[in-house]
Amino acid sequence: MVERTRAQSSPRTAVVWEVLRAELARRDADGPLRIVDAGGGTGGFAVPLARSGHDVTVIDASPDALAALNRRAAEAGVADRVRAVQGDADRMLDVVAAGSADLVLCHSVLEHVDDPAAAASSMAGILRTGGCASVLVANRAATVLSRALGGHFGQATAALASPDGRWGPADTTRRRFDATSAEVLLARAGLAVEQIHGVRVVSDLVPGALLDSEPGALEALLALELAAAELPPYRDIATQLHLLARRT
Ligand SMILES: C[S@@+](CC[C@H](N)C(=O)[O-])C[C@H]1O[C@@H](n2cnc3c(N)ncnc32)[C@H](O)[C@@H]1O
């Protein structure tokens, strides 16, 4: 069972943790799982999963992120269950055996890799049959709305028209997705999407001061996020889309 920490109760990650918690509970009888976190960075997901008894390999391109991950894992007392590997999410079969992972996380990474199709196929390649991929991607519709709300109407129109959902040459995100494009990407790699949730449907639109000044507002916002996450059209305007997909 994954313990519920303060970070996991934040609107930024609560929906993803809810989906993961349900999947892990389903697999409780299987004992510790072999989890790979592709582009797992400093271990925001890897360390809590290791604290719950699972073995986690983080594959990340950044040595600095991996060094911070190792420190965080040591501080949490789970260094023996967290393996940090410098590598490329597009080529995970170079560092992890085929069919060896029960669960692969790929959160906020497909926006940045050179080849998202190769990364999806790499996820499928390291998963065992029946294993799951937890994939979090930036949602193009949220960028259109946020650029427009910031008064950048030309950029909002550009993001609407761009096949990659980019708002202009200065946009540092290489690509964004919608529910269909993300699902098709995973399906082509042999990953059957079972669930799609919106993450941060309204959280990024709410002034922070309102949450600080109104007692109980954060809890109420969290309840709203969880209730709206699966429901189109709310799901489809969320800042991020979370997909749970199974290796068939
Ligand atoms: C936005 S961070 C997300 C970190 C973590 N997954 C999370 O959700 O908190 C993106 C991470 O992906 C890593 N990254 C970017 N491109 C990568 C690639 N091609 N292969 C592996 N890691 C990559 C970066 O070093 C960074 O740690």
The ligand as a MOL file (V3000), in Angstrom:
LIG
                    3D

  0  0  0     0  0            999 V3000
M  V30 BEGIN CTAB
M  V30 COUNTS 27 29 0 0 0
M  V30 BEGIN ATOM
M  V30 1 C 9.7030 17.4350 -16.2280 0
M  V30 2 S 10.8330 16.2950 -15.5610 0 CHG=1
M  V30 3 C 9.7300 15.0750 -14.9110 0
M  V30 4 C 10.3360 14.2990 -13.7770 0
M  V30 5 C 9.4160 13.2510 -13.1610 0
M  V30 6 N 9.0270 12.2560 -14.1490 0
M  V30 7 C 8.2200 13.8900 -12.5110 0
M  V30 8 O 7.0990 13.6960 -12.9780 0
M  V30 9 O 8.4040 14.5840 -11.4930 0 CHG=-1
M  V30 10 C 11.4750 15.5210 -17.0150 0
M  V30 11 C 12.5700 14.5370 -16.7040 0
M  V30 12 O 12.8160 13.7810 -17.8830 0
M  V30 13 C 14.2020 13.6620 -18.0570 0
M  V30 14 N 14.4290 13.4290 -19.4980 0
M  V30 15 C 14.2350 14.2790 -20.5270 0
M  V30 16 N 14.4920 13.6650 -21.7020 0
M  V30 17 C 14.8300 12.3910 -21.3960 0
M  V30 18 C 15.1930 11.2620 -22.1770 0
M  V30 19 N 15.2480 11.3120 -23.5160 0
M  V30 20 N 15.4640 10.1110 -21.5320 0
M  V30 21 C 15.4080 10.0290 -20.1800 0
M  V30 22 N 15.0830 11.0720 -19.3960 0
M  V30 23 C 14.7850 12.2360 -19.9900 0
M  V30 24 C 14.7850 14.9550 -17.5190 0
M  V30 25 O 16.1480 14.8240 -17.1610 0
M  V30 26 C 13.8790 15.1940 -16.3090 0
M  V30 27 O 14.3800 14.5680 -15.1500 0
M  V30 END ATOM
M  V30 BEGIN BOND
M  V30 1 1 1 2
M  V30 2 1 2 3
M  V30 3 1 2 10
M  V30 4 1 3 4
M  V30 5 1 4 5
M  V30 6 1 5 6
M  V30 7 1 5 7
M  V30 8 2 7 8
M  V30 9 1 7 9
M  V30 10 1 10 11
M  V30 11 1 11 12
M  V30 12 1 11 26
M  V30 13 1 12 13
M  V30 14 1 13 14
M  V30 15 1 13 24
M  V30 16 1 14 15
M  V30 17 1 14 23
M  V30 18 2 15 16
M  V30 19 1 16 17
M  V30 20 1 17 18
M  V30 21 2 17 23
M  V30 22 1 18 19
M  V30 23 2 18 20
M  V30 24 1 20 21
M  V30 25 2 21 22
M  V30 26 1 22 23
M  V30 27 1 24 25
M  V30 28 1 24 26
M  V30 29 1 26 27
M  V30 END BOND
M  V30 END CTAB
M  END
